[in-house]
Amino acid sequence: MPSAVAATLRLTLLLLWALCLPLAAQAQGLLSGAPAQTVVQTDQVRAELLAHAPDGAGPGKTVWVGLQLSHTPEWHTYWKNSGDSGLPTQFEWTLPPGVTAGDIAWPTPRKFPLGPLANYGYDGTVLLPVPLTIDPGFNGNHLEVQLYAAWLVCRKECIPEEGRFTLRIPVQGSTGLHGSVFDAAFAAAPKDQPPADSALQPDTGFLKVSLSGLPAAWRGQTLEFFPETAGLIEPGSAWTQAWDGERWSARLPLSPQRSESPARVPLVVAQANPPGSGAGSAGVRLDVPVQGAWPAVAALPVAVPDALQAALNANAARAASAPPPASGTPITLWAALIGALLGGMILNLMPCVFPVLAIKVLAFAKHADDRTAHRAHGLAYTAGVVLSFLALGGLLLGLRAAGEQLGWGFQLQSPGVVAGLAVLFTLIGLNLAGLFEIGSVLPSRVANLQAKNPTADAFLTGVLATAIASPCTAPFMGASLGLAIGLPAVQALAVFGALGLGMALPYLAASWWPAIARALPRPGAWMDTFRRGMAFPMFGTVVWLIWVLGQQSGIDGAAALLMLLVVLALLVWALGLRGKSRAVLAGLSLAGLLWLGWAVGPNVTRLQDASPGAAVATTVDGLNWQPWSPERQATLLAEGRPVFVDFTAAWCVTCQYNKRTTLANAEVLGDMATKNVALLRADWTRRDPAVTAALASLGRNGVPVYAIHQNGQPSTVLSEVLSVGEVRAALAGL
């Protein structure tokens, strides 16, 4: 019966709420400050804040804290001078009054060549220690140390990461658990040494280095040279070095972009060693004077390629000739509100949303004579939808204000949320199909809650409908959502509220106007048949969600979720039995479910390697879809090729429809090959700040988005629901 289905919806919403707790906690942590943690884990780096105070942290003492970075193989972070590219790790401390932080005691770096370039930094595991000085007048029982750290981790691609750490160090007693780690970091730090008669001498295009007093064990060995002043030399260019007795000399190419002419240069030299052990071998640090005059600093930057300069000139000319922006912001806002209202109404036709609305309409038809109750239910359902859209929009705006690169539909970028929705829809589908009823699974007091609180049930049904529908909004209101993200918070929330109101309007209208109620079919046996038929769209949605999870967690994650769903179905069926068989089968099913959750459950939420996939061939020889990246797009444009970018995600139904219809059309592909268009696919199935930024630059905040880029021309953004004629017309203009 519809009432039992609605009770199932309300019960399983608790699961969805629990799965959303991590997102809410993330928002609270970002907006309120630093969560209390000492470890931040990403796919590339494990960062942990450590302390070393073997003699306590009393007044007048110095204690050490440090951020330990454990890099995934092939990834690295940077030294204080990062070399040709990159950024050094940065610390911002929040300390009690009377406690001051010193500078990072940087370990000796190592060199990471990359083609004609080179960087200075660390791989493996490295500790970046910092001394904390405690004033003699400090009065407290512990030190509350808070650190905000930001680092850039790179392989061939680079990812900016950050973390907030909190550590409490007792004043009395010893904190020396990580003493060996700090001892290793101190041993890896370069040893300060007087320059003696060492000197640097600039020459035309080169810097001559002459150092004395280096360790005797180094003589005859190959050394690495790390200036602390950035931009003086070309780190990746070839250079020469030689030993003359105890004196080491080198000739390094000066950077044509050099902007400084220092009188002294602090530098580190160390033995060359292969990567893999974190810091380089312990080096020597000298502050060496410069003899002679530096060559003149370059007055102009390096020459810009002709193609890029032409594009810059064309953009500047268009900007100068373009009329000033109209002051009609209210008109644009009103257009966004109307678009959101219409888009919300269309959402009711989505395959996974329609069954929920249909169930509510069935309940309405069953009690069509009670107009007062139906109006209350309609208002409650509308409130549930509108408030849920406002909550999702507010969470998105809050996370973005805190620096997170997120877009609409961000909740489905989490494997945990995808898996939770799959469980939720499986339970709804099993109930619709008649495998179990609420009254046979739960105590009668719990099962009867829906009958006692039909208005609250209508509200929760609106919440569920929003959770299902929100990822499907982009096809109907991509421009409105893109505009909303850039508006002030109140106006942005108005757009999200209009979207919710549009989605709730059909049921609200059916509950408020008798003419619509009279047009509905009368109650009868057909309602049970219709209810059971609605189970199949729910199961189809589960299939789609498992496919989405497979894109995120791999085949192991999808298989693990399928096993869990099968045992879950067995459990709810067993709970509906009578007698001893209920206790035996339900107990075994529950035990099996718990064991599977422990054994294979982690596969569900474990993200698989996010490295770019291989090219995907089309039906036209030589025309392939390549993984998108900003660098690849820029390279192709510099070559003079038009670029078609498909911003897509596995959880976007419209994306998959367009991919299999218009984007697979032989005429469209033929036009692309004729125009020598490069095809790039930007996958947003999981969080990707680069894709989010690219969408924002196009005025969009969700997928699908289709953009055609051409060197020196403004980008063309196509509609979200593609047609063959639209794409061919756009290609004809290239």
C-alpha positions in Angstrom: 0.0 0.0 0.0 1.2 3.6 -0.6 1.2 4.2 3.2 3.6 1.4 3.8 5.8 2.6 1.0 5.9 6.1 2.4 6.9 4.6 5.8 9.7 2.8 4.1 10.8 6.1 2.5 10.8 7.8 5.9 12.7 4.9 7.6 15.4 4.7 4.9 15.9 8.5 4.9 17.7 7.9 8.2 20.4 6.0 6.2 20.7 8.9 3.7 21.0 11.4 6.6 23.8 9.3 8.2 25.7 9.2 4.9 25.4 13.0 4.6 27.0 13.6 8.0 30.6 13.6 6.6 29.6 16.3 4.1 28.1 18.4 6.9 31.1 17.8 9.2 33.4 18.9 6.4 31.4 22.1 5.9 31.4 22.8 9.7 35.1 22.2 9.9 35.9 24.5 6.9 33.6 27.2 8.1 34.3 27.2 11.8 38.1 26.8 11.7 40.3 23.8 12.4 39.0 20.4 13.1 40.8 18.7 15.9 43.1 16.3 14.1 46.8 15.4 13.6 46.6 13.5 10.3 45.3 14.5 6.9 45.2 11.7 4.3 44.9 12.2 0.5 45.6 9.9 -2.4 49.0 11.6 -2.8 50.2 12.5 0.7 49.7 11.5 4.3 50.4 14.6 6.5 50.8 14.2 10.2 51.7 16.9 12.8 54.3 15.5 15.3 55.8 16.9 18.5 59.2 16.5 20.2 59.5 17.8 23.8 61.6 15.2 25.7 62.2 17.6 28.6 58.6 19.0 28.7 57.2 22.2 27.5 57.7 24.5 30.4 58.5 28.2 30.5 61.8 29.2 28.9 62.1 26.0 26.9 62.2 25.3 23.2 60.1 22.4 21.8 59.9 21.1 18.3 56.9 20.3 16.2 57.0 19.2 12.6 54.8 18.2 9.7 55.7 14.8 8.4 54.8 14.3 4.7 54.6 10.7 3.4 54.4 10.8 -0.4 52.8 8.2 -2.6 55.5 6.8 -5.0 56.4 9.1 -7.9 54.9 12.2 -6.1 56.9 15.0 -4.4 56.5 18.3 -2.7 58.9 21.3 -2.7 61.8 23.0 -0.9 61.9 26.7 0.0 63.2 27.4 -3.5 61.0 25.1 -5.7 63.2 25.4 -8.8 61.7 25.9 -12.3 58.1 25.4 -11.0 56.1 24.5 -7.9 55.5 26.1 -4.6 57.1 25.6 -1.2 55.1 24.2 1.7 53.7 27.0 3.8 52.8 27.0 7.5 50.4 29.3 9.4 50.5 28.8 13.2 47.9 29.7 15.9 49.7 29.5 19.2 48.9 30.5 22.9 50.2 33.9 24.1 53.8 33.6 25.0 54.7 31.0 22.4 56.4 31.9 19.1 57.2 29.7 16.1 60.5 29.8 14.3 61.2 29.1 10.6 61.1 25.7 9.0 64.4 23.8 9.5 64.4 22.7 5.9 66.1 19.3 5.2 68.5 19.1 2.3 66.4 18.8 -0.9 66.9 16.6 -3.9 66.6 17.5 -7.6 63.7 16.2 -9.7 64.5 16.6 -13.4 61.5 16.8 -15.8 62.6 17.3 -19.4 64.4 20.6 -19.8 63.2 21.7 -16.3 64.0 20.7 -12.8 62.5 21.1 -9.3 63.9 21.0 -5.8 61.9 19.1 -3.1 61.2 15.9 -1.3 59.7 12.5 -2.0 59.3 9.4 0.2 58.8 10.5 3.8 60.2 13.8 5.1 59.7 15.8 8.3 59.6 19.7 8.2 60.5 20.6 11.8 59.8 24.0 13.4 61.0 25.2 16.8 58.5 26.7 19.3 60.0 29.1 21.8 58.1 29.4 25.2 58.5 32.7 27.1 59.7 32.5 30.7 56.4 34.0 31.8 54.2 31.4 30.1 51.5 30.0 32.5 49.5 27.0 31.4 49.2 23.2 31.7 49.6 22.5 28.0 50.4 24.0 24.6 47.4 24.1 22.2 49.2 24.1 18.8 47.1 24.7 15.7 48.6 24.6 12.2 47.2 25.4 8.8 49.5 23.9 6.1 49.3 24.2 2.4 51.5 22.1 0.0 51.7 21.5 -3.7 52.2 17.8 -4.6 53.3 16.9 -8.1 54.0 14.0 -10.3 53.6 15.0 -14.0 50.4 16.8 -12.8 50.2 19.0 -9.7 47.5 19.1 -7.0 47.3 21.8 -4.4 46.4 20.4 -1.0 45.9 21.7 2.5 45.2 20.6 6.1 44.3 21.9 9.5 46.0 20.2 12.4 45.6 20.5 16.2 48.0 19.1 18.7 48.1 19.4 22.5 51.5 19.2 24.2 51.6 18.8 28.0 53.9 21.2 29.9 54.9 18.7 32.5 56.3 15.3 31.5 58.1 14.1 28.4 56.8 14.1 24.8 59.4 12.0 23.0 57.5 9.3 21.1 58.8 10.6 17.7 62.4 11.3 18.8 64.0 9.1 16.1 62.0 10.9 13.4 63.1 14.3 14.6 66.7 13.1 15.0 66.6 11.9 11.4 65.3 15.3 10.2 68.0 17.1 12.1 70.6 14.8 10.6 69.2 15.5 7.1 69.3 19.3 7.6 72.3 21.0 5.9 75.1 22.0 8.3 75.9 25.8 8.5 79.5 26.5 7.5 81.4 29.7 7.2 82.1 30.7 3.5 85.8 31.1 4.2 87.2 32.2 0.8 84.3 30.8 -1.2 82.8 33.2 -3.8 80.3 33.6 -6.6 81.2 35.5 -9.8 78.5 36.4 -12.3 79.5 36.3 -16.0 77.6 36.8 -19.2 74.9 34.1 -19.1 76.6 32.1 -16.4 77.3 32.0 -12.6 80.8 30.9 -11.6 80.9 29.1 -8.3 84.0 28.5 -6.2 83.6 26.8 -2.8 86.2 25.7 -0.2 86.0 23.9 3.1 83.5 21.3 1.9 83.7 17.8 3.6 86.8 15.9 2.6 84.7 12.8 1.9 83.0 14.6 -0.9 86.2 15.2 -2.9 85.9 13.8 -6.4 82.1 13.2 -6.0 79.3 14.7 -8.0 77.4 17.4 -6.1 74.1 19.2 -6.4 73.8 23.0 -6.1 70.7 24.5 -4.5 70.5 28.4 -4.2 68.0 29.6 -1.7 67.3 32.7 -3.8 64.8 31.7 -6.5 65.1 32.7 -10.1 68.9 33.1 -10.3 69.8 30.1 -12.4 68.2 27.6 -14.8 67.8 24.5 -12.6 67.2 22.1 -15.5 69.9 23.3 -17.9 73.2 21.5 -18.3 76.1 22.8 -16.2 79.6 21.7 -15.4 81.5 21.1 -12.2 85.0 20.1 -11.2 87.3 19.5 -8.2 90.7 21.1 -7.8 92.2 19.7 -4.7 89.9 20.7 -1.8 88.1 23.4 -3.9 84.9 22.7 -5.8 83.9 24.8 -8.8 80.9 24.9 -11.1 79.6 27.0 -14.0 75.8 27.3 -14.0 73.6 29.1 -16.6 71.9 32.3 -15.3 68.2 32.6 -15.8 67.2 35.1 -18.5 64.2 36.1 -16.2 66.4 36.9 -13.2 65.0 39.8 -11.3 67.4 40.0 -8.4 71.1 40.9 -8.1 72.0 40.0 -4.5 75.3 40.8 -2.8 75.3 37.4 -1.0 73.6 34.2 -1.9 72.7 31.6 0.7 73.0 28.1 -0.8 73.1 24.4 -0.1 75.4 21.9 -1.7 75.1 18.2 -1.2 76.0 14.9 -2.8 73.8 13.8 -5.6 71.6 10.8 -4.8 68.6 9.1 -6.4 65.0 9.9 -5.3 63.0 7.7 -3.0 64.1 8.5 0.6 62.5 11.8 1.3 65.2 14.4 1.8 68.6 14.4 0.0 71.8 13.4 1.8 72.8 15.9 4.5 74.4 18.9 2.8 76.3 22.0 3.7 74.8 25.5 3.8 76.9 28.6 3.1 76.2 32.3 2.8 78.5 33.1 -0.1 79.5 36.7 -1.2 79.2 37.7 -4.8 82.3 39.2 -6.5 81.8 41.5 -9.5 78.7 42.9 -11.0 75.7 41.1 -12.1 74.6 41.4 -15.8 71.7 43.7 -16.4 68.3 42.4 -15.3 66.0 41.4 -18.2 63.7 44.4 -18.8 61.2 42.3 -20.7 59.8 38.8 -20.1 60.6 35.9 -22.4 59.0 36.2 -25.8 55.5 35.0 -26.1 54.7 32.6 -28.9 53.2 34.2 -32.0 50.0 32.2 -31.7 49.5 33.0 -28.1 50.3 36.7 -28.7 47.7 36.8 -31.5 45.1 35.4 -29.2 45.9 37.8 -26.4 45.8 40.8 -28.9 42.4 39.6 -30.2 41.0 39.2 -26.7 42.2 42.7 -25.8 40.6 44.2 -28.9 37.3 42.5 -28.2 37.4 43.7 -24.6 38.1 47.3 -25.6 35.3 47.4 -28.2 32.7 45.5 -26.2 30.0 47.7 -24.7 30.0 48.1 -20.9 27.9 45.4 -19.1 24.3 46.3 -18.7 23.1 47.2 -15.3 20.1 45.0 -15.6 21.2 42.4 -13.0 17.5 42.1 -11.8 16.5 41.0 -15.3 19.2 38.3 -15.3 18.2 37.2 -11.8 14.5 37.1 -12.9 15.5 35.0 -15.9 17.4 32.6 -13.6 14.4 32.3 -11.3 12.0 31.6 -14.1 14.4 29.0 -15.6 14.8 27.4 -12.2 11.0 27.2 -11.7 10.5 25.5 -15.2 13.5 23.2 -14.7 12.1 22.0 -11.4 8.8 21.2 -13.0 10.5 19.1 -15.6 12.5 17.2 -13.0 9.3 15.3 -12.0 9.6 13.3 -15.3 13.1 11.9 -14.5 13.0 8.1 -14.2 14.1 8.0 -10.5 11.9 10.9 -9.4 8.7 9.9 -11.1 8.0 6.8 -9.0 8.2 8.9 -5.8 5.8 11.5 -7.1 3.5 8.7 -8.5 3.3 7.0 -5.1 2.3 10.3 -3.5 -0.4 10.9 -6.2 -1.7 7.4 -5.5 -2.0 8.2 -1.8 -3.8 11.4 -2.8 -6.2 9.5 -5.1 -7.0 7.0 -2.3 -8.3 9.8 0.0 -9.5 12.3 -2.6 -12.4 13.4 -0.4 -10.3 14.8 2.5 -9.4 18.2 1.0 -8.1 19.7 4.2 -5.7 16.9 4.9 -4.5 16.9 1.3 -3.8 20.6 1.3 -1.7 20.1 4.5 0.1 17.2 2.8 0.8 19.3 -0.3 2.2 22.1 1.7 4.4 19.8 3.8 5.7 18.0 0.7 6.5 21.4 -0.9 8.2 22.5 2.3 10.3 19.4 2.3 11.4 19.9 -1.3 12.1 23.6 -1.1 13.9 23.4 2.3 16.1 20.5 1.0 17.1 22.5 -2.1 17.9 25.5 0.1 20.0 23.2 2.4 21.9 21.7 -0.5 22.5 25.1 -2.0 23.6 26.6 1.3 26.0 23.7 1.9 27.5 24.2 -1.6 27.8 27.9 -1.2 29.4 27.5 2.3 31.9 24.9 1.1 32.9 27.1 -1.9 33.3 30.1 0.4 35.7 28.0 2.5 37.8 27.3 -0.6 36.4 24.0 -1.8 36.2 23.5 -5.5 32.7 22.0 -5.7 29.8 22.2 -8.1 26.1 21.2 -8.2 25.7 17.4 -7.8 28.8 17.3 -5.6 27.2 14.8 -3.2 27.3 12.1 -5.9 31.1 12.5 -6.2 31.3 10.6 -2.9 31.2 6.8 -3.2 29.6 6.6 0.2 26.7 8.7 -0.8 26.3 6.7 -4.1 26.3 3.4 -2.2 23.8 4.8 0.4 21.4 5.8 -2.3 21.7 2.4 -3.9 20.8 0.8 -0.6 17.9 3.2 -0.1 16.5 2.5 -3.6 16.9 -1.2 -3.2 14.8 -1.1 0.0 12.2 1.0 -1.7 12.1 -1.3 -4.7 11.8 -4.4 -2.5 8.9 -2.8 -0.6 7.1 -1.8 -3.8 7.5 -5.3 -5.2 5.9 -6.7 -2.1 8.9 -8.6 -0.7 8.3 -7.1 2.7 6.0 -4.7 4.5 6.9 -2.3 7.2 4.5 -3.9 9.7 6.2 -7.3 9.3 9.8 -6.0 9.8 9.4 -3.4 12.5 7.5 -3.3 15.8 3.9 -2.1 15.3 4.5 1.1 17.2 7.3 2.1 14.8 5.4 0.9 11.7 2.3 2.9 12.7 4.3 6.2 12.9 3.4 7.0 9.3 -0.3 6.7 9.9 -0.1 8.9 13.0 2.1 11.6 11.2 1.1 11.7 7.6 2.1 15.4 7.3 5.6 14.7 8.6 5.7 11.8 6.2 4.9 14.1 3.3 7.6 16.4 4.3 10.2 13.6 4.4 9.0 12.4 1.0 9.9 15.8 -0.3 13.4 15.5 1.2 13.8 12.1 -0.5 12.6 13.4 -3.8 15.2 16.2 -3.6 18.0 13.8 -2.9 17.1 11.8 -5.9 16.5 14.7 -8.3 19.3 17.1 -7.5 21.9 15.6 -9.8 19.5 15.7 -12.7 19.0 19.4 -12.7 21.9 20.5 -15.0 20.2 19.6 -18.3 17.4 22.1 -17.5 19.1 24.9 -15.7 22.8 24.9 -16.2 22.9 28.6 -16.9 20.7 29.4 -13.9 22.9 27.4 -11.5 26.1 28.9 -13.0 24.7 32.4 -12.4 23.5 31.5 -8.9 26.9 30.5 -7.7 28.3 33.9 -8.5 25.4 35.8 -6.9 25.1 37.1 -3.3 24.0 34.4 -1.0 20.4 35.6 -0.6 19.9 35.8 -4.4 21.6 32.5 -5.0 19.4 30.7 -2.4 16.4 32.3 -4.1 17.4 30.4 -7.3 17.7 27.1 -5.4 14.3 27.8 -3.7 12.7 28.5 -7.1 14.0 25.2 -8.4 12.5 23.3 -5.4 9.2 25.2 -5.8 9.0 24.2 -9.5 9.6 20.6 -8.6 6.9 20.6 -5.9 4.3 22.4 -8.0 2.5 19.4 -9.7 1.8 17.7 -6.4 0.9 21.0 -4.7 -1.5 21.8 -7.4 -3.1 18.3 -7.2 -3.5 18.7 -3.5 -5.0 22.2 -3.6 -7.4 22.3 -6.6 -10.4 19.8 -6.6 -10.6 19.8 -10.4 -7.2 18.1 -10.6 -8.2 15.6 -7.9 -11.4 14.7 -9.7 -9.3 14.0 -12.9 -7.3 11.3 -11.1 -8.3 7.6 -11.4 -10.5 6.3 -8.7 -9.1 3.8 -6.2 -9.1 0.1 -7.2 -7.1 -3.0 -7.7 -5.0 -1.2 -10.4 -3.2 0.7 -7.6 -1.5 -2.5 -6.3 -0.5 -3.4 -9.8 0.8 0.1 -10.4 2.7 0.1 -7.1 4.5 -3.2 -8.0 5.3 -1.9 -11.4 7.0 1.1 -9.9 9.6 -1.2 -8.3 11.3 -1.7 -11.7 12.3 2.0 -12.2 13.7 1.8 -8.7 15.8 -1.3 -9.5 16.9 0.4 -12.7 18.1 3.3 -10.7 20.1 0.9 -8.5 21.8 -0.5 -11.6 22.7 3.0 -12.7 24.1 3.9 -9.2 26.2 0.7 -9.1 27.6 1.6 -12.5 28.4 5.1 -11.2 30.2 3.5 -8.2 32.2 1.3 -10.5 33.5 4.5 -12.2 34.7 5.7 -8.8 35.7 2.6 -6.8 36.4 0.1 -9.6 34.9 -3.3 -10.3 35.8 -4.5 -6.8 33.7 -1.7 -5.3 30.7 -2.4 -7.5 30.9 -6.1 -6.8 31.2 -5.5 -3.1 28.1 -3.4 -3.1 26.1 -6.0 -5.1 27.0 -8.6 -2.5 25.9 -6.4 0.3 22.6 -5.6 -1.5 21.8 -9.3 -2.1 22.4 -10.1 1.6 20.4 -7.1 2.6 17.5 -8.3 0.5 17.7 -11.7 2.2 17.7 -10.0 5.6 14.5 -8.0 5.0 12.8 -11.0 3.5 13.7 -13.1 6.5 12.4 -10.5 8.9 9.0 -10.9 7.3 8.8 -14.7 8.1 7.1 -16.2 11.1 8.2 -18.6 13.8 11.7 -20.1 14.3 12.7 -19.6 10.6 12.5 -15.8 11.1 15.0 -15.9 14.0 17.4 -18.4 12.3 17.4 -16.9 8.8 17.4 -13.3 10.0 20.3 -14.0 12.4 22.3 -15.7 9.8 21.6 -12.9 7.3 22.5 -10.2 9.7 25.8 -12.0 10.6 26.5 -12.4 6.9 25.8 -8.7 6.3 28.1 -7.6 9.1 30.9 -10.0 7.9 30.6 -8.7 4.4 30.6 -5.1 5.6 33.9 -5.8 7.4 35.5 -8.0 4.7 34.6 -6.2 1.4 32.8 -3.0 2.6 36.0 -0.9 2.4 36.2 -1.6 -1.3 32.9 0.4 -1.8 34.4 3.7 -0.6 38.0 3.2 -1.7 38.6 5.4 -4.7 40.5 3.8 -7.5 43.5 5.4 -9.3 42.3 8.7 -10.8 45.0 8.9 -13.4 43.7 9.9 -16.9 42.4 7.0 -18.8 43.2 5.9 -22.3 41.9 7.4 -25.5 38.4 6.3 -26.6 38.0 5.6 -30.3 35.1 6.8 -32.3 33.6 5.2 -35.5 35.8 7.6 -37.6 39.4 6.5 -38.1 41.9 8.8 -36.4 39.2 10.7 -34.3 39.5 9.8 -30.6 38.3 11.2 -27.3 41.3 12.2 -25.2 41.3 12.8 -21.4 41.0 16.6 -20.8 43.4 18.7 -18.9 44.0 22.5 -19.0 47.5 21.9 -20.4 46.3 19.6 -23.2 43.6 22.0 -24.2 46.1 24.9 -24.2 48.6 22.9 -26.3 46.0 21.9 -28.9 44.8 25.5 -29.2 48.3 26.8 -29.6 48.6 24.3 -32.5 45.7 26.1 -34.1 43.2 23.2 -33.7 39.6 23.7 -32.6 38.8 21.9 -29.3 35.5 20.3 -28.4 35.3 19.6 -24.6 32.6 17.2 -23.2 32.2 17.9 -19.5 30.6 14.7 -18.2 30.1 12.5 -15.2 29.0 8.9 -14.8 26.2 9.9 -12.5 24.8 12.4 -15.1 22.0 10.6 -17.0 21.8 13.3 -19.7 25.5 13.1 -20.2 25.3 9.4 -21.0 22.3 9.9 -23.3 24.1 12.6 -25.3 27.2 10.5 -25.5 25.4 7.6 -27.0 23.2 9.6 -29.4 24.4 13.0 -30.7 28.1 12.6 -29.9 28.1 9.2 -31.6 26.2 10.4 -34.7 28.2 9.6 -37.9 27.4 13.1 -39.4 28.6 14.9 -36.3 31.8 12.8 -36.1 32.4 13.3 -39.9 32.1 17.1 -39.5 34.6 17.0 -36.5 37.1 15.0 -38.6 36.7 17.4 -41.5 37.3 20.5 -39.3 40.3 18.7 -37.6 38.5 19.2 -34.2 40.3 17.7 -31.2 37.9 15.9 -28.8 38.6 16.1 -25.1 36.5 14.6 -22.3 36.5 16.2 -18.8 35.3 13.6 -16.4 33.7 15.1 -13.2 32.5 11.8 -11.7 34.8 12.4 -8.8 36.0 15.8 -7.4 38.3 17.5 -9.7 39.1 21.2 -8.9 40.5 21.7 -12.4 37.2 20.6 -14.0 35.2 22.7 -11.5 37.3 25.8 -12.4 36.9 25.2 -16.1 33.1 24.9 -15.7 33.1 28.2 -13.7 35.0 30.0 -16.4 32.2 29.0 -18.8 29.5 30.3 -16.4 28.3 26.8 -15.4 28.3 24.8 -12.2 27.2 21.3 -13.2 27.3 18.8 -16.1 26.6 18.2 -18.9 28.4 21.1 -20.6 29.7 21.2 -24.1 32.1 23.8 -25.2 33.9 24.6 -28.5 37.2 26.5 -28.1 39.1 28.1 -30.9 42.3 30.1 -30.7 41.6 33.8 -30.6 37.8 33.4 -30.5 35.3 33.3 -27.6 34.2 29.9 -26.5 30.9 28.5 -27.7 28.8 26.8 -25.1 26.1 24.5 -26.5 22.8 23.5 -24.9 22.8 20.7 -22.3 20.5 18.4 -24.3 22.4 18.2 -27.6 20.8 17.9 -31.0 22.6 16.8 -34.1 21.6 20.0 -35.9 22.9 22.3 -33.1 26.3 20.6 -33.1 26.7 20.6 -36.9 25.7 24.2 -37.1 28.3 25.2 -34.5 31.0 23.1 -36.3 30.1 24.8 -39.6 31.1 28.1 -38.2 34.7 27.0 -37.4 
